[in-house]
Amino acid sequence: MKQLFFVFSLIFCAVATATANTPPAIIFSQEVIAIAEDGSLIPPVKIEPETMAGIRTLDFDLGRERLLRIQTNISNAEQRGLNDVVSSVERCYRYIETTTGQQLDRGLMLYLIELDEIPYAYNFRVTYNDSSQWSEVRLALINRDAPLSGLHAPSSLSDLLYDTLPHELGHDVLDNIPQLLHDIDGESSHYTRWFIEGCCELLAKGFSQREDPALYRHFLSLRNVDTVLAEAQMRIDLLSWAQNNDNGMVLESDLYGAAMLTMMAWTESISLGELLKKLETCSGPVCGTDLIAIMQKTTGIAPEEMIERAHSYGRQLSEKIVLASLERE
């Protein structure tokens, strides 16, 4: 096998066209791209749970008529820690609602698919005609006989539960604030992406810090928190970050880290819940320049200085990561 040097995960949700007699279909897709050492893409494997033997459906109550539905081909999932997975999802929902002061009205569809060999690259796509029940549909690939919880749980599941899920539930919360403008593919940018992705990363890291500090430090290090805001160009790119762009995968990943640190610095002055309440009281649409004005008004700090504070914050986090690593040795 060619040596891999980069793996990038894409999560996508789109509304398909509806007819007069049918509700709009929602398409959820998840893709992992792997690039070999020679720069070529590793061909993706198509994951199709509906064609697999032994698939069963397990439903769990998340309260307020919301379901966690797990579709899995793992015959002994309960013995391998499935209840811990369910408890993690329940805690994640509570954390997002408590931290944002907003409600999550829909449930989660989770596919846990066991395979003899996990592909380096894969894609997964499902379509639902009624989107009212599910906020998110996600897939985790599990090695044969691997535990579903604890230190030896596969990273695909740990990353999903403690980083991806709180991030995506953050998007669900922000989608419910009508004043906040979101970029849509093919349309002009509102330049709110730094705020939206920064909020979602803030929620993800906050949840992982509470649940598993070692994973939290790992997730932070992947965002290059010590250096990501060191260059002046990154600071310019951050506030003009649009949905439609020519950024490479590495720059996109770095922008997530830069946005996260900016929101971490901002929410030292005002909690995220209070900030979202302020957006809800705005009388009109909120775009990127409006967010910058709100940041300066709520903190008394100019955007350039806030980003410098975010850079310093990132360096401090990096020092804590290094210190924790030395203490473990």
Secondary structure, DSSP 8 states (H G I E B T S, - for coil): ---EEEEEEEEEEEE----TTS---EEEEEEEEEEETTS-B---EEE-GGGSTT-EEEEEEEETTEEEEEEE--TTGGGGTHHHHHHHHHHHHHHHHHHHS----SEEEEEEEEESS--SSEEEEEEES-TTSEEEEEEEEEETT--SSSTTS-HHHHHIIIIIHHHHHHHHHHHT-TTB----TTS---S-HHHHHHHHHHHHHHHHHHH-HHHHHHHHHHTTTTTTT-SHHHHHHHHT--SS----HHHHHHHHHHHHHHHHHHTTTS-HHHHHHHHHT-SS-B-HHHHHHHHHHHHS--HHHHHHHHHHHHHHHHHHHHHHHHHH-
